[in-house]
Amino acid sequence: MSSLVRPHGGGPLKPLLLTGAVLAAEQAHAATLPRVAISSREAGDLIMLGIGGFTPLAGFMGRANWQGVCDAMHLAEGPNKGLFWPIPVTLSTDEATAASIALGSEVALFDAERGEVLATMTVTEKYGIDKAHECQTVFKTTDASHPGVKMVMEQGAVNLAGPVKVLSDGGFPAEYGDLYHTPLQSRALFESKGWKTVAAFQTRNPMHRSHEHLVKIAIETMDGVLIHSLLGNLKPGDIPADVRSKAISALIDQYFVKDTVVQSGYPLDMRYAGPREALLHALFRQNYGCSHLIVGRDHAGVGDFYGPFDAQKIFDEIPAGALETKPLKIDWTFWSYRTGGMASARTCPGEAKDHLLISGTKLRKMLSEGEEVPVEFSRPEVLAILRQYYAGLEEGQKVKVELKGHSAR
C-alpha cells in the first residue's frame, strides 16, 4: 500500500502510452490513417496523457466537458463526471480537415515539430467553441497580448474529441536522461527514499536565491522536494530547458543537503493561466506523488494580468476534496539588507527600501542587457552558466524583457 497521495480521481495511474507488440501494431495501423496536424501545446498534452500525468483522462475533451471545465472546473459527462479539472484539454483543427473526418473514424495525430505521429484517436465528436469565453474563464482576459489568449485565439475553428492511444514519449527520456521521470517513476523514487510528504516546486526559470529559499522552507517540513521544471515550449525570452537544468543542478550540488531534493522535468508547454494553471500544476503533481505544491508570488503568471497572490487564493475557492495535493503558500520573498539574508514579508521587519526584490523576469532582463547581477540575487555558480548562455546569443536572438509588476517563476 503506497503512503503517497493517490492519483487524481482516486484510482490507479492511467498511462495511455502503448508498449511492446501492441505499440508496434498500432504504429503500423497509424501509417494507414489520415493525419491531423497538432500544435506544440497539444503534443505536450498528448505526452502527459501517455505517461499518466493527466490521469484519469482518456483523451481530448468533448463540448460538454469543455463547457464544464471552463464554467465550473469539473467534467460534465462520461465515466469521470463531476471530477475536478481546471483547464480544458482539447485538440483543434481547421474546418476543411474536420469536414473530411467521419464520426467514429480514426486519425493519426502528427506533430510536425518532432516529425512523428504521436498518437491515434477515435473521433467521437466535432464541435466549435466560443474562444473568447474560454479565454475569459481560464485566463480572466481576452487581451491578445496575453500568450495564452493568443494561443487559444489562433487555434483551429473545430475541436475534435475522443480517446487516444499514445505512440511516443516525444523523446524526452532520451534528451534528459535521469532528469526526466514519469509519474510512475517519480512515485517509485519517492517510495525508495521513504518519502511520504513531497512538495513540488514548479519552475520555468533557472533558480535564483528566492526560489532556493522557497524550496528550503519546504524541506524544513516535508520529507523531500521535487524541483519540477517545465520542458515544453515557453514564450520568447525565457531560458531553454537544458540551460535551466544545468543551472539547477549546479545549485543543488553546492547548496542543498544530499537527498533532500530531486530535480526532474515534465513535457508541457506553459499556458500562463496564473491561478487556473496553479490548480492544474497541483493536479498533475498529485499524479506524480506530491502531497503539496509550493505556491509563491505570481505562480504561472505573466506580465501584470494577475494579482501576486491570486494563485494562492484560488485554492480556497475550490470544493473541499477537489485535490489531495495541497498548496504550500509562501509570502513575498526577498533579500533583506537589514537581516543579511533571505526573508519573507511574514518574517522580516523593516521597510521596502531594505528589501531586494527578486524575480525571474528581472534576472533575465539584467542578464540579457549585460548588467552586473548582485550576489544577493543569484548564486555565482548559477550566474556563470547563465552568462555563458547569454554570451552565446547573437544580438538578434535576444528578446527585450519588459518589467511589468514583478512576474516570477
Steps between C-alpha positions, in 0.01 A plus 500: 500500500654829392545772761490771232193699397269313265490586130232752403158338502600250768580208269828373356714695257374469143790541258381477139841438339505164323799267525641186342311311231182704555696818429657356185159391370341840569791683336447291186127575516568873547693505173174413317294779661440858391721743689391795711772753581522601866653798678784497748257546788287208380811283460599572860150412618517173304830403656360576846203278417748235390706498821196523731557862600141582406344199674215412477430664160476262204537758225396847383185659643164532328276806510321419826825446684655808338205705623505340844869566547480860377195592708525283812839325492361150485421234239134499399460156343660159457646254752672784691194727515534754779878460528688823569698630201611866466610547135357345180707232331388528138621446145402723208530500123379705205149469356608322181691231689215454747247464214708218350487293820199278566383453857619165630799492267864502605772755428874520560611803702813636336749732669687681222748651747617154603431348161302205636156363566446525875164325530189363336157627595146377444300813421178490701404866472563812291397838635569870491564710810475860613873572521449832677293321765780249560753782531287701740427206728846341496731802462264768640571712192454513125799731453691379193832593663450216749691198357233252610224705339704526183540121497127434534391765250740365237395134533277328246128575473385143580584286802535124461424278798563136574718241670864471398768234480837665555789371291794714612653666805621785281865411553515665842665204682771480234564875517498545877595155636482483879356853511170374356252284693152375424247501786561128550875560521474796735270308732740206505790736571319671789407165651859372469609804704228442759335834419133538589460877481649655186470863391524582130678818397380620161748696290545623145811701598844423639482516879611825659538566873128549555421161343772338711343653811152370410629145452696506826192616690320194362788268589462602866151349516492238223685173444628636170444741212455431129653788303282458193602699194284556195661346189248610235479824306519840668450857388785687323772611739462213747808284558513153332447186707851358454658822632254512791568137591875557501465808720265324742740204526784738591284655772396162643856368503637800689220623725266215595539209740534174308177307444265780605400595145446331166527692173272392219300640210162460336404534132234775492503843341421797724148637472571802726154461652602617847252375764338235279840369395605479865207262552605294198856491637369361828277249322770335293752521787251286691542243224877530542459418872543847651296587808560875467570766239707803593299806398686827535457837337341515151499127441473426123425865433614729224535878494248664733193295403463348849540621855816377675308253719197416285644150445496443875147633551346273236581189708259636763225532239489143369282228660638314799662178385538614139874436528702289743811705423491814712660840448801600709440875498804721548501879516707750300867405538804725462854567615490706819788742546382550856530132599771407251315207344195376314169574670130544434244765572376283789838463667698815435452841661611819329402714207484424128824691443679227700375226266653378174205360304595206280313364198578286198390784272734745667792254488447431128490873430828560682675211330371580151618861534838406645437662837691401812288266714533542878622193691186532714294431187645172381773250585827551306497143362157563350595841363806354326284254305244767409764752392653237274158440342433868440852556367432236234189676372530724201353846547200417283416198718466707815146595595442824683353420841239746624448525872127514578436472869712216637424193289687201636564132460 
